[in-house]
Amino acid sequence: MPEFTTLILLCLTALTAGFIDSVVGGGGLVQIPALFLLFPHFPVPRVIGTNRFSSFMGTGVAAWQYIQRVAVPWSIVLWAAVAASICSFLGARLSSMLPGAVLKPIMLVLMTGIAIYTYRNKTLGQEENLRVAPHKLPWLAGALGGAIGFYNGFVGPGTGSLLVFGFVSLLGYDFLRASAQAKLINVVADVSSLIFFITNGFVTYELAIPMMLCNMAGSFIGSRMAIGRGSAFIRALFLVVVFGLIARFGYEVVSEWGGW
């Protein structure tokens, strides 16, 4: 059993992660480093599996809140969710065979580009302006869901943020609807990859269960705030999370290359 102080720290981390994740994704940016810091002896698949178990119900809470208050294009979500589910499972399998360092330099460059693009485009995602013909939306959503779903299973942090950005910049949804769709797709992708982590014993339940309850509470608060404040609030928090991801991936890439 973990020490009481350690468990309290993890629960506070999970509460914060649930809040962030419910708005723009990126909760793993908070939870995963905390697990690595407090349990340095954990292998990477155990950290990812424990984080995934503790966060998937919080994502579900946020998804339910959005469904109640935001018009969701279900056909688009279905295509993206199915592709994300399949590719997330494949990514999870690959994560146990390859080091996460393979994707980190790529993610650093990608996140930097996303931050610059979003910051420079002040009106991005403030209003819905679909960029493609309706009959092409399911195919593009499926391709987007598959690509990000694979990343979700393989590495994880920033999945929700990438989905939100994809729906805003590539498909033309506003930040609120993009966030709602991202949460629904995240739920399906998380459950799919979680099957792999559970069946292979990569979940530490004495940590994951209390963290899950706190993550759910944070997700409830965050999703209600996002719905109430709208796309401008989501865009601002999105930029904060993306800059945090840049800092994290930058630190890890420099550390690995420098042999720290």
BALOBA-1460 file (C-alpha; in Angstrom, 3 decimals):
// residues 260
<rec num="1" residu="m" x="0.000" y="0.000" z="0.000"/>
<rec num="2" residu="p" x="1.267" y="3.518" z="-0.767"/>
<rec num="3" residu="e" x="1.966" y="5.929" z="2.078"/>
<rec num="4" residu="f" x="-0.906" y="8.248" z="3.015"/>
<rec num="5" residu="t" x="0.973" y="11.416" z="1.976"/>
<rec num="6" residu="t" x="1.859" y="9.887" z="-1.388"/>
<rec num="7" residu="l" x="-1.747" y="8.913" z="-1.986"/>
<rec num="8" residu="i" x="-2.979" y="12.412" z="-1.115"/>
<rec num="9" residu="l" x="-0.513" y="13.940" z="-3.585"/>
<rec num="10" residu="l" x="-1.655" y="11.556" z="-6.293"/>
<rec num="11" residu="c" x="-5.310" y="12.331" z="-5.605"/>
<rec num="12" residu="l" x="-4.722" y="16.097" z="-5.817"/>
<rec num="13" residu="t" x="-2.835" y="15.506" z="-9.046"/>
<rec num="14" residu="a" x="-5.729" y="13.440" z="-10.402"/>
<rec num="15" residu="l" x="-8.246" y="16.160" z="-9.465"/>
<rec num="16" residu="t" x="-6.217" y="18.742" z="-11.375"/>
<rec num="17" residu="a" x="-5.685" y="16.388" z="-14.306"/>
<rec num="18" residu="g" x="-9.404" y="15.655" z="-14.523"/>
<rec num="19" residu="f" x="-10.197" y="19.367" z="-14.674"/>
<rec num="20" residu="i" x="-7.668" y="20.033" z="-17.442"/>
<rec num="21" residu="d" x="-8.508" y="16.897" z="-19.388"/>
<rec num="22" residu="s" x="-12.237" y="17.603" z="-19.413"/>
<rec num="23" residu="v" x="-11.701" y="20.985" z="-21.061"/>
<rec num="24" residu="v" x="-8.920" y="20.493" z="-23.602"/>
<rec num="25" residu="g" x="-7.276" y="17.150" z="-22.870"/>
<rec num="26" residu="g" x="-3.734" y="16.809" z="-21.610"/>
<rec num="27" residu="g" x="-4.498" y="15.427" z="-18.163"/>
<rec num="28" residu="g" x="-1.723" y="12.916" z="-18.651"/>
<rec num="29" residu="l" x="0.674" y="15.861" z="-18.659"/>
<rec num="30" residu="v" x="-0.068" y="16.132" z="-14.926"/>
<rec num="31" residu="q" x="-0.680" y="12.534" z="-13.857"/>
<rec num="32" residu="i" x="2.064" y="10.677" z="-15.705"/>
<rec num="33" residu="p" x="5.008" y="12.785" z="-14.425"/>
<rec num="34" residu="a" x="3.588" y="12.475" z="-10.896"/>
<rec num="35" residu="l" x="3.521" y="8.677" z="-11.167"/>
<rec num="36" residu="f" x="7.058" y="8.597" z="-12.559"/>
<rec num="37" residu="l" x="8.280" y="10.913" z="-9.796"/>
<rec num="38" residu="l" x="6.625" y="9.117" z="-6.893"/>
<rec num="39" residu="f" x="7.146" y="5.574" z="-8.231"/>
<rec num="40" residu="p" x="10.405" y="5.653" z="-10.220"/>
<rec num="41" residu="h" x="10.646" y="1.854" z="-10.090"/>
<rec num="42" residu="f" x="7.468" y="1.451" z="-12.182"/>
<rec num="43" residu="p" x="8.061" y="0.350" z="-15.789"/>
<rec num="44" residu="v" x="6.582" y="2.612" z="-18.474"/>
<rec num="45" residu="p" x="3.615" y="0.303" z="-19.334"/>
<rec num="46" residu="r" x="2.590" y="0.224" z="-15.642"/>
<rec num="47" residu="v" x="2.670" y="4.011" z="-15.407"/>
<rec num="48" residu="i" x="0.603" y="4.367" z="-18.587"/>
<rec num="49" residu="g" x="-1.802" y="1.605" z="-17.556"/>
<rec num="50" residu="t" x="-2.360" y="3.033" z="-14.065"/>
<rec num="51" residu="n" x="-2.825" y="6.516" z="-15.492"/>
<rec num="52" residu="r" x="-5.246" y="5.226" z="-18.134"/>
<rec num="53" residu="f" x="-7.382" y="3.350" z="-15.592"/>
<rec num="54" residu="s" x="-7.526" y="6.360" z="-13.283"/>
<rec num="55" residu="s" x="-8.562" y="8.769" z="-16.048"/>
<rec num="56" residu="f" x="-11.000" y="6.897" z="-18.298"/>
<rec num="57" residu="m" x="-14.002" y="7.313" z="-15.974"/>
<rec num="58" residu="g" x="-13.225" y="11.013" z="-15.592"/>
<rec num="59" residu="t" x="-13.274" y="11.305" z="-19.371"/>
<rec num="60" residu="g" x="-16.628" y="9.536" z="-19.329"/>
<rec num="61" residu="v" x="-18.033" y="12.040" z="-16.817"/>
<rec num="62" residu="a" x="-16.909" y="14.934" z="-19.017"/>
<rec num="63" residu="a" x="-18.326" y="13.259" z="-22.132"/>
<rec num="64" residu="w" x="-21.713" y="12.865" z="-20.422"/>
<rec num="65" residu="q" x="-21.764" y="16.521" z="-19.418"/>
<rec num="66" residu="y" x="-21.040" y="17.598" z="-23.001"/>
<rec num="67" residu="i" x="-23.688" y="15.272" z="-24.441"/>
<rec num="68" residu="q" x="-26.330" y="16.904" z="-22.260"/>
<rec num="69" residu="r" x="-25.543" y="20.441" z="-23.411"/>
<rec num="70" residu="v" x="-23.726" y="20.389" z="-26.784"/>
<rec num="71" residu="a" x="-25.070" y="19.218" z="-30.156"/>
<rec num="72" residu="v" x="-22.807" y="16.308" z="-31.127"/>
<rec num="73" residu="p" x="-22.452" y="15.094" z="-34.768"/>
<rec num="74" residu="w" x="-22.726" y="11.414" z="-33.896"/>
<rec num="75" residu="s" x="-21.802" y="9.995" z="-37.306"/>
<rec num="76" residu="i" x="-18.518" y="11.921" z="-37.252"/>
<rec num="77" residu="v" x="-17.780" y="10.813" z="-33.703"/>
<rec num="78" residu="l" x="-18.572" y="7.175" z="-34.552"/>
<rec num="79" residu="w" x="-16.109" y="7.007" z="-37.442"/>
<rec num="80" residu="a" x="-13.358" y="8.694" z="-35.450"/>
<rec num="81" residu="a" x="-14.043" y="6.600" z="-32.331"/>
<rec num="82" residu="v" x="-13.924" y="3.252" z="-34.149"/>
<rec num="83" residu="a" x="-10.655" y="4.153" z="-35.860"/>
<rec num="84" residu="a" x="-9.211" y="5.510" z="-32.598"/>
<rec num="85" residu="s" x="-10.249" y="2.367" z="-30.721"/>
<rec num="86" residu="i" x="-8.526" y="-0.006" z="-33.127"/>
<rec num="87" residu="c" x="-5.379" y="2.079" z="-33.451"/>
<rec num="88" residu="s" x="-5.199" y="2.767" z="-29.709"/>
<rec num="89" residu="f" x="-5.079" y="-0.965" z="-28.988"/>
<rec num="90" residu="l" x="-2.332" y="-1.394" z="-31.595"/>
<rec num="91" residu="g" x="-0.418" y="1.540" z="-30.102"/>
<rec num="92" residu="a" x="-0.681" y="0.024" z="-26.625"/>
<rec num="93" residu="r" x="0.776" y="-3.253" z="-27.878"/>
<rec num="94" residu="l" x="3.628" y="-1.417" z="-29.557"/>
<rec num="95" residu="s" x="4.325" y="0.621" z="-26.410"/>
<rec num="96" residu="s" x="5.432" y="-2.536" z="-24.613"/>
<rec num="97" residu="m" x="7.979" y="-3.309" z="-27.348"/>
<rec num="98" residu="l" x="9.422" y="0.095" z="-28.326"/>
<rec num="99" residu="p" x="10.717" y="3.005" z="-26.218"/>
<rec num="100" residu="g" x="8.495" y="6.082" z="-26.047"/>
<rec num="101" residu="a" x="11.560" y="8.117" z="-27.070"/>
<rec num="102" residu="v" x="10.810" y="7.187" z="-30.676"/>
<rec num="103" residu="l" x="7.945" y="9.681" z="-30.838"/>
<rec num="104" residu="k" x="9.098" y="12.371" z="-28.413"/>
<rec num="105" residu="p" x="11.186" y="14.505" z="-30.834"/>
<rec num="106" residu="i" x="8.353" y="14.346" z="-33.371"/>
<rec num="107" residu="m" x="5.816" y="15.377" z="-30.726"/>
<rec num="108" residu="l" x="8.030" y="18.282" z="-29.616"/>
<rec num="109" residu="v" x="8.114" y="19.703" z="-33.145"/>
<rec num="110" residu="l" x="4.384" y="19.040" z="-33.655"/>
<rec num="111" residu="m" x="3.335" y="20.688" z="-30.387"/>
<rec num="112" residu="t" x="5.510" y="23.727" z="-31.086"/>
<rec num="113" residu="g" x="3.860" y="24.142" z="-34.483"/>
<rec num="114" residu="i" x="0.390" y="23.772" z="-32.954"/>
<rec num="115" residu="a" x="1.154" y="26.401" z="-30.299"/>
<rec num="116" residu="i" x="2.414" y="28.921" z="-32.851"/>
<rec num="117" residu="y" x="-0.493" y="28.304" z="-35.227"/>
<rec num="118" residu="t" x="-3.146" y="28.585" z="-32.503"/>
<rec num="119" residu="y" x="-1.601" y="31.675" z="-30.892"/>
<rec num="120" residu="r" x="-1.269" y="33.525" z="-34.189"/>
<rec num="121" residu="n" x="-4.837" y="32.709" z="-35.284"/>
<rec num="122" residu="k" x="-6.844" y="34.608" z="-32.670"/>
<rec num="123" residu="t" x="-10.223" y="33.618" z="-34.145"/>
<rec num="124" residu="l" x="-9.382" y="29.947" z="-34.585"/>
<rec num="125" residu="g" x="-12.178" y="27.809" z="-33.195"/>
<rec num="126" residu="q" x="-14.287" y="30.700" z="-31.950"/>
<rec num="127" residu="e" x="-17.025" y="29.977" z="-34.488"/>
<rec num="128" residu="e" x="-17.871" y="26.839" z="-36.438"/>
<rec num="129" residu="n" x="-16.768" y="27.007" z="-40.088"/>
<rec num="130" residu="l" x="-16.544" y="23.534" z="-41.607"/>
<rec num="131" residu="r" x="-13.656" y="23.325" z="-44.059"/>
<rec num="132" residu="v" x="-14.707" y="20.249" z="-46.073"/>
<rec num="133" residu="a" x="-17.840" y="18.932" z="-47.759"/>
<rec num="134" residu="p" x="-20.199" y="17.037" z="-45.389"/>
<rec num="135" residu="h" x="-19.739" y="13.715" z="-47.221"/>
<rec num="136" residu="k" x="-15.967" y="13.891" z="-46.589"/>
<rec num="137" residu="l" x="-16.203" y="14.608" z="-42.880"/>
<rec num="138" residu="p" x="-16.581" y="10.960" z="-41.723"/>
<rec num="139" residu="w" x="-13.510" y="9.861" z="-43.698"/>
<rec num="140" residu="l" x="-11.341" y="12.689" z="-42.429"/>
<rec num="141" residu="a" x="-12.611" y="12.196" z="-38.884"/>
<rec num="142" residu="g" x="-11.766" y="8.484" z="-39.148"/>
<rec num="143" residu="a" x="-8.230" y="9.237" z="-40.356"/>
<rec num="144" residu="l" x="-7.773" y="11.796" z="-37.570"/>
<rec num="145" residu="g" x="-9.141" y="9.422" z="-34.943"/>
<rec num="146" residu="g" x="-6.930" y="6.573" z="-36.135"/>
<rec num="147" residu="a" x="-3.724" y="8.596" z="-36.111"/>
<rec num="148" residu="i" x="-4.325" y="10.137" z="-32.702"/>
<rec num="149" residu="g" x="-5.742" y="6.897" z="-31.301"/>
<rec num="150" residu="f" x="-2.476" y="5.147" z="-32.147"/>
<rec num="151" residu="y" x="-0.551" y="7.872" z="-30.338"/>
<rec num="152" residu="n" x="-2.969" y="7.536" z="-27.400"/>
<rec num="153" residu="g" x="-2.108" y="3.872" z="-26.964"/>
<rec num="154" residu="f" x="1.605" y="4.295" z="-27.617"/>
<rec num="155" residu="v" x="2.451" y="7.353" z="-25.491"/>
<rec num="156" residu="g" x="-0.719" y="9.076" z="-24.270"/>
<rec num="157" residu="p" x="-0.119" y="12.626" z="-22.971"/>
<rec num="158" residu="g" x="-1.793" y="15.290" z="-25.085"/>
<rec num="159" residu="t" x="-4.197" y="12.958" z="-26.902"/>
<rec num="160" residu="g" x="-7.263" y="15.044" z="-26.081"/>
<rec num="161" residu="s" x="-5.457" y="18.254" z="-27.024"/>
<rec num="162" residu="l" x="-4.446" y="16.794" z="-30.390"/>
<rec num="163" residu="l" x="-8.032" y="15.692" z="-31.044"/>
<rec num="164" residu="v" x="-9.373" y="19.130" z="-30.166"/>
<rec num="165" residu="f" x="-6.835" y="20.815" z="-32.424"/>
<rec num="166" residu="g" x="-7.582" y="18.406" z="-35.260"/>
<rec num="167" residu="f" x="-11.323" y="19.010" z="-35.113"/>
<rec num="168" residu="v" x="-10.794" y="22.777" z="-34.956"/>
<rec num="169" residu="s" x="-8.025" y="23.303" z="-37.507"/>
<rec num="170" residu="l" x="-8.646" y="20.481" z="-40.003"/>
<rec num="171" residu="l" x="-12.414" y="20.085" z="-39.881"/>
<rec num="172" residu="g" x="-13.477" y="23.576" z="-38.793"/>
<rec num="173" residu="y" x="-15.464" y="22.988" z="-35.581"/>
<rec num="174" residu="d" x="-15.425" y="25.542" z="-32.778"/>
<rec num="175" residu="f" x="-13.495" y="24.729" z="-29.616"/>
<rec num="176" residu="l" x="-16.579" y="23.785" z="-27.605"/>
<rec num="177" residu="r" x="-17.922" y="21.226" z="-30.095"/>
<rec num="178" residu="a" x="-14.409" y="19.974" z="-30.792"/>
<rec num="179" residu="s" x="-13.844" y="19.387" z="-27.080"/>
<rec num="180" residu="a" x="-17.161" y="17.541" z="-26.778"/>
<rec num="181" residu="q" x="-16.286" y="15.228" z="-29.664"/>
<rec num="182" residu="a" x="-12.759" y="14.686" z="-28.364"/>
<rec num="183" residu="k" x="-14.096" y="13.507" z="-25.003"/>
<rec num="184" residu="l" x="-16.385" y="10.915" z="-26.610"/>
<rec num="185" residu="i" x="-13.609" y="9.575" z="-28.824"/>
<rec num="186" residu="n" x="-11.206" y="9.548" z="-25.878"/>
<rec num="187" residu="v" x="-13.574" y="7.352" z="-23.871"/>
<rec num="188" residu="v" x="-13.670" y="4.686" z="-26.594"/>
<rec num="189" residu="a" x="-9.921" y="4.846" z="-27.288"/>
<rec num="190" residu="d" x="-9.076" y="4.717" z="-23.573"/>
<rec num="191" residu="v" x="-11.221" y="1.634" z="-22.969"/>
<rec num="192" residu="s" x="-9.690" y="-0.111" z="-25.975"/>
<rec num="193" residu="s" x="-6.086" y="0.422" z="-24.897"/>
<rec num="194" residu="l" x="-7.035" y="-0.208" z="-21.261"/>
<rec num="195" residu="i" x="-8.067" y="-3.758" z="-22.168"/>
<rec num="196" residu="f" x="-4.445" y="-4.432" z="-23.099"/>
<rec num="197" residu="f" x="-3.039" y="-2.883" z="-19.914"/>
<rec num="198" residu="i" x="-5.491" y="-4.715" z="-17.625"/>
<rec num="199" residu="t" x="-5.101" y="-8.130" z="-19.251"/>
<rec num="200" residu="n" x="-1.315" y="-7.829" z="-19.052"/>
<rec num="201" residu="g" x="-1.294" y="-6.746" z="-15.393"/>
<rec num="202" residu="f" x="-0.065" y="-3.197" z="-15.970"/>
<rec num="203" residu="v" x="-2.540" y="-1.482" z="-13.580"/>
<rec num="204" residu="t" x="-1.776" y="-0.807" z="-9.897"/>
<rec num="205" residu="y" x="-5.328" y="-0.675" z="-8.527"/>
<rec num="206" residu="e" x="-4.539" y="0.642" z="-5.032"/>
<rec num="207" residu="l" x="-3.348" y="3.822" z="-6.776"/>
<rec num="208" residu="a" x="-5.634" y="3.836" z="-9.788"/>
<rec num="209" residu="i" x="-8.983" y="3.565" z="-7.974"/>
<rec num="210" residu="p" x="-8.650" y="6.561" z="-5.572"/>
<rec num="211" residu="m" x="-7.068" y="8.566" z="-8.385"/>
<rec num="212" residu="m" x="-10.015" y="7.672" z="-10.603"/>
<rec num="213" residu="l" x="-12.541" y="9.064" z="-8.093"/>
<rec num="214" residu="c" x="-10.642" y="12.366" z="-7.845"/>
<rec num="215" residu="n" x="-10.227" y="12.536" z="-11.620"/>
<rec num="216" residu="m" x="-13.998" y="12.160" z="-12.006"/>
<rec num="217" residu="a" x="-14.585" y="15.070" z="-9.611"/>
<rec num="218" residu="g" x="-12.144" y="17.280" z="-11.517"/>
<rec num="219" residu="s" x="-13.741" y="16.312" z="-14.837"/>
<rec num="220" residu="f" x="-17.202" y="17.252" z="-13.593"/>
<rec num="221" residu="i" x="-16.024" y="20.702" z="-12.505"/>
<rec num="222" residu="g" x="-13.972" y="21.316" z="-15.642"/>
<rec num="223" residu="s" x="-16.614" y="20.259" z="-18.166"/>
<rec num="224" residu="r" x="-19.286" y="22.393" z="-16.492"/>
<rec num="225" residu="m" x="-16.942" y="25.401" z="-16.571"/>
<rec num="226" residu="a" x="-16.046" y="24.819" z="-20.230"/>
<rec num="227" residu="i" x="-19.710" y="24.610" z="-21.242"/>
<rec num="228" residu="g" x="-20.518" y="27.743" z="-19.277"/>
<rec num="229" residu="r" x="-17.612" y="29.861" z="-20.524"/>
<rec num="230" residu="g" x="-17.423" y="28.628" z="-24.118"/>
<rec num="231" residu="s" x="-14.762" y="28.504" z="-26.822"/>
<rec num="232" residu="a" x="-12.680" y="31.498" z="-25.695"/>
<rec num="233" residu="f" x="-12.008" y="29.893" z="-22.303"/>
<rec num="234" residu="i" x="-11.209" y="26.529" z="-23.928"/>
<rec num="235" residu="r" x="-8.783" y="28.164" z="-26.389"/>
<rec num="236" residu="a" x="-6.901" y="29.903" z="-23.566"/>
<rec num="237" residu="l" x="-6.546" y="26.719" z="-21.524"/>
<rec num="238" residu="f" x="-5.641" y="24.800" z="-24.683"/>
<rec num="239" residu="l" x="-2.632" y="27.080" z="-25.213"/>
<rec num="240" residu="v" x="-1.553" y="26.645" z="-21.587"/>
<rec num="241" residu="v" x="-1.678" y="22.848" z="-21.924"/>
<rec num="242" residu="v" x="0.168" y="22.838" z="-25.259"/>
<rec num="243" residu="f" x="2.968" y="24.995" z="-23.848"/>
<rec num="244" residu="g" x="3.148" y="22.583" z="-20.918"/>
<rec num="245" residu="l" x="3.457" y="19.657" z="-23.326"/>
<rec num="246" residu="i" x="6.229" y="21.477" z="-25.207"/>
<rec num="247" residu="a" x="8.120" y="21.959" z="-21.934"/>
<rec num="248" residu="r" x="7.691" y="18.328" z="-21.000"/>
<rec num="249" residu="f" x="8.701" y="16.826" z="-24.336"/>
<rec num="250" residu="g" x="11.547" y="19.320" z="-24.660"/>
<rec num="251" residu="y" x="12.943" y="18.362" z="-21.268"/>
<rec num="252" residu="e" x="12.689" y="14.636" z="-22.024"/>
<rec num="253" residu="v" x="14.287" y="14.915" z="-25.449"/>
<rec num="254" residu="v" x="17.209" y="16.997" z="-24.138"/>
<rec num="255" residu="s" x="17.657" y="14.647" z="-21.168"/>
<rec num="256" residu="e" x="17.726" y="11.548" z="-23.371"/>
<rec num="257" residu="w" x="20.053" y="13.043" z="-25.957"/>
<rec num="258" residu="g" x="22.348" y="14.468" z="-23.302"/>
<rec num="259" residu="g" x="22.404" y="11.255" z="-21.291"/>
<rec num="260" residu="w" x="21.259" y="13.027" z="-18.101"/>
